[in-house]
Amino acid sequence: MQTNAYDILNERGFISQCTHEDELRQLMGKEKLTFYMGYDPTADSLTAGHLLTLMAHAHLQKAGHRLITLMGTGTGMIGDPSDRNDMRRVMTREIVAHHIACFKKQFARFVEYGDGKAIMEENGWLLDLKLVEFMRDYGVHFSVNKMLAAECYKSRLEGGLTAFEFTYMLMQAYDFLELYRRYGCRLQLGGSDQWSNIIAGVELIRKTEGAQAYGLTFNLLTAGDGSKMGKSAGNAIWLDAEKTSPYDFYQYWRNVEDSIVIKTLKLLTFLPMDEINEMAKWQGAELNRAKEILAFEITKIVHGEEEAQKSQSSAKALFAGGGDLENMPTTEIPRAEIPPTAIDLLDKLKLIPSRGEGRRLITQGGVKINDAKITAHDHPITQADFKDGFILVQKGKKIYHRGKLV
């Protein structure tokens, strides 16, 4: 059984890149390190894409290290250009503050805060900096040539990188320096797309303080095709139960590709590695059992065991002929407002981003109503379609939703 936090993360597949790898591993084995990771509040909920870093935090805290969760009160006003083809939406201080309040509630499920434990901090100090003084004292340590070569800026150069966004690396590096000065923080964590920004902070601490700091990045949580899981704009899987129901959350993980089941079990559950390694030997229908375990464990971590059991029961009602449908996502429909057509029903249940997308989905055979495939977007819907007051709609292979007459 691994006890060194570095070895735990490495064995479970978290680590992508690391500065001074051997030295950091030794430190993690013999010292209580203070480390941090920053989160810009770009929405009012974390997504499934954040789960990997949240789980890493939990492993590190269990191993005795101290976490600083840094909320981007300041950097959130700019927006990180990393891995972006467009500029992020500029937010007001009020919006940023609301998003941070939402984040804090979700972090508490994974990390224990309090005296001697994890610290929740905000980088509001950035809002008080004076431009000329900052550039004089810290801007001199950054090479524009190196910055332009960094991966975090490359995708924005062709479409136009603003000076506003260009300062993000300096802001993040200064955060690391500020946390080093305040708390003795010597390690910054981040996704692999943050490598350039993290290195900038390590270098700034070395140049200004003459001290050794470290950077560690994680492999991004990706689907079988290499795309980010649960984080894409317009297609996010949220940790907030009001934005993504526990049932839909469960179903998302129940339907992951076979090729990433074991990898995801290692990264997003606390199951012992010997159990996961045994599941790695499973093939064929056994993989469905592994997916059920994956979905249950992740849903239990995020939403609690009761919601995980409810979601599993509802899923079995559809796929295994047992359980009940009571916990399936349901939208109430007044009897006087029954949608007249199939496309109107999809719209009413908020299953489509646009009516055009709904028509395409229906035409391609991607919609079933009460288990019958619908091929016309103007297929009529009447009260008779509500069996015992409910109508069941299936979108694609994975998404189910009920309409309830009231």
Order of alpha helices (4+ residues) and beta strands (2+ residues): alpha-beta-alpha-beta-alpha-beta-alpha-beta-alpha-alpha-alpha-alpha-alpha-beta-alpha-beta-alpha-alpha-alpha-alpha-alpha-beta-alpha-alpha-beta-beta-beta-beta
